[in-house]
Amino acid sequence: MSDADKKPTSIPVPETAHGGRTSHAIFRVARLHRMLAGQLLRQAGLHPGQEMVMMHLWDCGPQRQADLCGVLDTDSATMTRTVQRLERAGFVRRTPDPHDGRATIVEPTVASQALRREVERTWRELEEATVEGLDERERAEVLRVLGVLECNLVKRTGRSSGPGAGAPGPDD
């Protein structure tokens, strides 16, 4: 019997979590997903969350550091540490904002393009590990259900949805 043919085993749920089985399952899956992401990202020299900063910069171009905090739902101190680490690694450059001397602009460097290919490879590997054994219909259904769950939580928290919304900040 192949691994794909095996039925998932039932994970014991603590008695106190019986009223929140779905939430308990999401917590376990999110923890394992972040753990695997961390292992894969370390091969590229990144900590979990740093790739989210880089993805946003690659897609949107230079950004004010304060705006990155908002988009990625993290605090200023955490973002400062993240950007400093990425700068030391040569993946971003910080410059003063020409319109606001108190603000800093963060931009990806040319050297970060090799990292981009590595991050894309890492996310493909993470995706395949996550949805292995699911057919296309099941994969679409997982995305649909996750979208509903996200909308439910956005309504209850008043937080916006988007990259990193509600997720732990980079380097947390």
N, C-alpha and C positions, 0 to 999 in steps of 0.2 A: 504494500500500500504506500503510495507516495505521500509526502507531507501535505500536498494540496487536498488529498482525499480524506485526511484525518479530520474528525470533528473537533472543534475547540473544546477544551476542558472547561468545566465550570469553576470559576474562581470563587472561593468562599467570600461572602460579604459579611463584615462584622454585624452583629445584631443591631448595634446602634445606627447602622447605615441602611437597614432594610427599608425604611421609608424613602430612601434616596438612592435606589439601585442604579438608576441611569447616571446620576451625578457621581456616584462612586466609580462606575465604569469609565466615565469620561476622565475622571481624575487619574485612574490607573493608566489609561491609554495615553493621556497627555504626558504623564511622567515618563513612560517608556519611550514615547516618540521623541521627547526632548533629550532623553539619555542617548538614544541612537543618533540623533542629530548632532549632539555634542561629540560623540565618537567620530562621526564622519567629518565634521567641521575641523576637528583638531588636526586631521590629516592635511588640511589646507592652511593650518596655522591660525584658525579663528576660534573664538569662543561663541557659544550659542547667543544669538541676538545681534552679533556684529554683522552677520550676513544680511540681516534685515536692513541695517543702516546702509550697507553697500548696495543692496538691491534698489532701495529708494533713490540713492544718489545716481546709480547707473540709469534708472528710468527717468528721473526728473531733473538731473543736473544739479549744479551747485545749490545748496540750501543754507539758510540761516540755521545755526545750531539750535536755537530756540524753537524753530519750526520743526526740526527733526524730533525734538522732545514731544511736541504735540502729535505729530503723525504717528510716532512709534509708542506713544503713551508711556513715557518714562520721565523721570525727574532730571533736573539740570545736572546734578552731581554725577549721576550714572552716565548720562550722555557725554559729559566732559571726559570721564575715565575711558569710555568706549572710543571716543574720537581720538584721544591722546594715544591709546594703544594702536589704533588703525594708522595714525600719523607716524608713530615710531616704526611701524612695519612698512611704511612707504605707500600705503593704499589710499590715503587722503591727504589733502593739503588744507590748512586753515589760513584764511586771510581776513583782515579787518573788513567789515561791511563798509563800503564807501559812502553809504547814506546814513549810517548809524555807528559811530565810533565805539559804542558799547557792545555791538553785536559782532559775531564771527560768522564768516561764510565757510562752509565745508564743501569741498569738491573732490570727486574721485581723481586719482592720478592716472597717467597713462599706464604706469606699472600695474594698476589694479585690474587691467583688462585680462591678464592671465589668471588672476584670482576669479574674475567673473566666470570664465570657462570652468574653473574648478568648482565654484559654487553651483553652477548650473548642473554639473555632473553629480555633485553631492545631493542636490534636491531631487534629481531623477532617481538616484539610488534609494533615497529615503522614501520617495513616493512608491517605488516598486516594492520595497520591503513592507510598507504600510498596507498596500492593497493587494498584495500577492494572494492569489487564489480566488480573487473576485473577478467575475466577468464584467464586460462593459456596462451592462444594465445595472449590476450591483454597485459598480463604482459610481455611476450616475446617481443612483439612489442614496448612497452614502453622502455625496455632495449635497443632494437635495435636503436630506434630513439635517445635516450639519448647518445648512443655511437657515432652516427653520429654527433650530436651537439657538443659533447666533442671533437671529431677529428677536426671539423671545428674551434673551439675556440683554440685548441692547435696550429693549423697552423697559426692562426692570431696573437696569443700572443707570439709564440715562446717558450712557457712554456712546460714542460714535463707533461705527463699525469700520474696519479697514485694516491696513497692515499693522499688526502688532496691537490693535485695540484690545485692551483688557488682558493682554499677555504680559508675563514678566518682562521687565526691561532688559536691554542688553547687559550681559555680564552679571545678571542676578543669579 
